[in-house]
Amino acid sequence: MFDIFIKTHFAGAHHLRDYPGDCEHPHGHNWKIEVTVRATELDHLGMGIDFTILKRHVKEVIDTIDHCDLNKHEAFLVLNPSSEHIAMYIYDNLVKKLKHDRYSLYSVSVSETDNQGLIYYGNK
């Protein structure tokens, strides 16, 4: 098996509704994103998934949240735009696009800073 990943980022503002602290106030992050696809076999070129394909699909999803007030984004009108919900949003919008006989979406990592983040594996 091969875990193939790309790293990207996006900038956005948010606030966490009903949070008992500073994060309840509007603030921004430069979120770091890592998307991993797990391939069970390689194609005739020796690739699990072409990085170009992976980058294109990830960019399409990231572009929908980049430079937004996430609290005003349709996906987060009810859900708090926490890093966990952002990871779920990215995952859910990629899972069908990255489904193939040889590979599938494995995980989405979201980091608010260099020192804290999470990995979401979907509802498996």
BALOBA-1460 file (C-alpha; in Angstrom, 3 decimals):
// residues 124
<rec num="1" residu="m" x="0.000" y="0.000" z="0.000"/>
<rec num="2" residu="f" x="1.016" y="3.563" z="-0.640"/>
<rec num="3" residu="d" x="-0.125" y="6.692" z="1.201"/>
<rec num="4" residu="i" x="0.152" y="9.576" z="-1.228"/>
<rec num="5" residu="f" x="-0.317" y="13.092" z="0.113"/>
<rec num="6" residu="i" x="-0.255" y="16.723" z="-0.821"/>
<rec num="7" residu="k" x="-0.011" y="19.727" z="1.433"/>
<rec num="8" residu="t" x="-1.793" y="23.003" z="0.831"/>
<rec num="9" residu="h" x="-3.253" y="25.864" z="2.835"/>
<rec num="10" residu="f" x="-6.006" y="28.422" z="2.957"/>
<rec num="11" residu="a" x="-6.706" y="31.626" z="4.843"/>
<rec num="12" residu="g" x="-9.987" y="32.417" z="6.499"/>
<rec num="13" residu="a" x="-11.773" y="34.026" z="9.387"/>
<rec num="14" residu="h" x="-14.091" y="32.396" z="11.873"/>
<rec num="15" residu="h" x="-15.383" y="32.465" z="15.396"/>
<rec num="16" residu="l" x="-16.648" y="29.598" z="17.504"/>
<rec num="17" residu="r" x="-20.196" y="30.224" z="18.651"/>
<rec num="18" residu="d" x="-20.720" y="29.731" z="22.399"/>
<rec num="19" residu="y" x="-17.017" y="29.033" z="23.003"/>
<rec num="20" residu="p" x="-16.051" y="30.024" z="26.569"/>
<rec num="21" residu="g" x="-12.977" y="32.066" z="25.659"/>
<rec num="22" residu="d" x="-11.187" y="34.181" z="23.087"/>
<rec num="23" residu="c" x="-12.108" y="31.953" z="20.137"/>
<rec num="24" residu="e" x="-15.687" y="33.170" z="20.395"/>
<rec num="25" residu="h" x="-14.443" y="36.470" z="18.919"/>
<rec num="26" residu="p" x="-13.791" y="36.787" z="15.169"/>
<rec num="27" residu="h" x="-10.209" y="35.917" z="14.249"/>
<rec num="28" residu="g" x="-8.299" y="34.364" z="11.385"/>
<rec num="29" residu="h" x="-5.975" y="31.495" z="10.616"/>
<rec num="30" residu="n" x="-3.755" y="30.327" z="7.828"/>
<rec num="31" residu="w" x="-4.893" y="26.713" z="7.989"/>
<rec num="32" residu="k" x="-2.491" y="24.048" z="6.758"/>
<rec num="33" residu="i" x="-4.133" y="21.108" z="5.020"/>
<rec num="34" residu="e" x="-2.763" y="17.685" z="4.155"/>
<rec num="35" residu="v" x="-4.840" y="15.296" z="2.045"/>
<rec num="36" residu="t" x="-3.813" y="11.637" z="1.885"/>
<rec num="37" residu="v" x="-4.965" y="9.044" z="-0.633"/>
<rec num="38" residu="r" x="-4.279" y="5.365" z="0.003"/>
<rec num="39" residu="a" x="-3.427" y="3.309" z="-3.091"/>
<rec num="40" residu="t" x="-3.531" y="-0.474" z="-3.058"/>
<rec num="41" residu="e" x="-1.725" y="-0.835" z="-6.378"/>
<rec num="42" residu="l" x="0.108" y="1.250" z="-8.966"/>
<rec num="43" residu="d" x="-0.903" y="2.137" z="-12.500"/>
<rec num="44" residu="h" x="1.124" y="1.316" z="-15.633"/>
<rec num="45" residu="l" x="3.317" y="4.387" z="-14.967"/>
<rec num="46" residu="g" x="4.129" y="3.271" z="-11.431"/>
<rec num="47" residu="m" x="1.851" y="5.806" z="-9.705"/>
<rec num="48" residu="g" x="-0.908" y="5.290" z="-7.155"/>
<rec num="49" residu="i" x="-2.527" y="8.576" z="-8.189"/>
<rec num="50" residu="d" x="-1.091" y="11.324" z="-10.330"/>
<rec num="51" residu="f" x="-0.231" y="14.320" z="-8.117"/>
<rec num="52" residu="t" x="-1.773" y="16.573" z="-10.783"/>
<rec num="53" residu="i" x="-5.163" y="14.889" z="-10.345"/>
<rec num="54" residu="l" x="-4.942" y="14.991" z="-6.552"/>
<rec num="55" residu="k" x="-3.917" y="18.661" z="-6.515"/>
<rec num="56" residu="r" x="-6.713" y="19.639" z="-8.918"/>
<rec num="57" residu="h" x="-9.459" y="18.033" z="-6.827"/>
<rec num="58" residu="v" x="-8.110" y="19.425" z="-3.561"/>
<rec num="59" residu="k" x="-7.808" y="22.924" z="-5.048"/>
<rec num="60" residu="e" x="-11.444" y="22.816" z="-6.196"/>
<rec num="61" residu="v" x="-12.590" y="22.170" z="-2.619"/>
<rec num="62" residu="i" x="-10.134" y="24.520" z="-0.891"/>
<rec num="63" residu="d" x="-11.113" y="27.343" z="-3.246"/>
<rec num="64" residu="t" x="-14.672" y="27.198" z="-1.836"/>
<rec num="65" residu="i" x="-13.439" y="28.182" z="1.645"/>
<rec num="66" residu="d" x="-10.299" y="30.214" z="0.951"/>
<rec num="67" residu="h" x="-10.438" y="33.858" z="2.093"/>
<rec num="68" residu="c" x="-13.939" y="33.484" z="3.534"/>
<rec num="69" residu="d" x="-15.667" y="34.349" z="6.732"/>
<rec num="70" residu="l" x="-16.382" y="30.702" z="7.409"/>
<rec num="71" residu="n" x="-19.301" y="31.488" z="9.707"/>
<rec num="72" residu="k" x="-21.095" y="32.897" z="6.645"/>
<rec num="73" residu="h" x="-20.273" y="29.900" z="4.446"/>
<rec num="74" residu="e" x="-23.260" y="27.664" z="3.716"/>
<rec num="75" residu="a" x="-21.591" y="24.626" z="5.311"/>
<rec num="76" residu="f" x="-21.058" y="26.422" z="8.628"/>
<rec num="77" residu="l" x="-24.252" y="28.397" z="9.114"/>
<rec num="78" residu="v" x="-25.296" y="25.893" z="11.792"/>
<rec num="79" residu="l" x="-22.087" y="23.959" z="12.461"/>
<rec num="80" residu="n" x="-19.258" y="25.784" z="14.184"/>
<rec num="81" residu="p" x="-16.346" y="26.212" z="11.743"/>
<rec num="82" residu="s" x="-13.958" y="24.331" z="14.020"/>
<rec num="83" residu="s" x="-10.918" y="22.601" z="12.577"/>
<rec num="84" residu="e" x="-12.770" y="19.310" z="13.028"/>
<rec num="85" residu="h" x="-15.746" y="20.495" z="10.983"/>
<rec num="86" residu="i" x="-13.423" y="21.987" z="8.359"/>
<rec num="87" residu="a" x="-11.674" y="18.616" z="8.026"/>
<rec num="88" residu="m" x="-15.055" y="16.901" z="7.657"/>
<rec num="89" residu="y" x="-16.132" y="19.432" z="5.023"/>
<rec num="90" residu="i" x="-12.982" y="18.886" z="2.967"/>
<rec num="91" residu="y" x="-13.173" y="15.108" z="3.341"/>
<rec num="92" residu="d" x="-16.865" y="14.906" z="2.443"/>
<rec num="93" residu="n" x="-16.316" y="17.038" z="-0.663"/>
<rec num="94" residu="l" x="-13.365" y="14.929" z="-1.826"/>
<rec num="95" residu="v" x="-14.376" y="11.369" z="-1.002"/>
<rec num="96" residu="k" x="-16.361" y="10.723" z="-4.212"/>
<rec num="97" residu="k" x="-13.856" y="12.529" z="-6.419"/>
<rec num="98" residu="l" x="-10.999" y="10.416" z="-5.078"/>
<rec num="99" residu="k" x="-12.609" y="6.982" z="-5.367"/>
<rec num="100" residu="h" x="-11.005" y="4.570" z="-7.817"/>
<rec num="101" residu="d" x="-10.300" y="0.850" z="-8.131"/>
<rec num="102" residu="r" x="-6.674" y="1.476" z="-7.102"/>
<rec num="103" residu="y" x="-7.068" y="4.268" z="-4.544"/>
<rec num="104" residu="s" x="-9.385" y="6.159" z="-2.237"/>
<rec num="105" residu="l" x="-9.298" y="9.130" z="0.080"/>
<rec num="106" residu="y" x="-7.684" y="8.094" z="3.357"/>
<rec num="107" residu="s" x="-7.480" y="11.200" z="5.552"/>
<rec num="108" residu="v" x="-7.565" y="14.977" z="5.804"/>
<rec num="109" residu="s" x="-5.282" y="16.782" z="8.235"/>
<rec num="110" residu="v" x="-6.064" y="20.332" z="9.372"/>
<rec num="111" residu="s" x="-3.668" y="22.481" z="11.411"/>
<rec num="112" residu="e" x="-4.388" y="25.940" z="12.764"/>
<rec num="113" residu="t" x="-0.750" y="26.403" z="13.726"/>
<rec num="114" residu="d" x="2.510" y="24.496" z="13.333"/>
<rec num="115" residu="n" x="1.938" y="22.967" z="16.766"/>
<rec num="116" residu="q" x="-1.704" y="21.862" z="16.756"/>
<rec num="117" residu="g" x="-4.022" y="20.095" z="14.411"/>
<rec num="118" residu="l" x="-6.005" y="16.961" z="13.760"/>
<rec num="119" residu="i" x="-6.472" y="14.143" z="11.290"/>
<rec num="120" residu="y" x="-9.909" y="13.075" z="10.066"/>
<rec num="121" residu="y" x="-10.389" y="9.609" z="8.576"/>
<rec num="122" residu="g" x="-14.040" y="9.861" z="7.611"/>
<rec num="123" residu="n" x="-16.936" y="7.862" z="8.977"/>
<rec num="124" residu="k" x="-15.445" y="4.438" z="8.303"/>
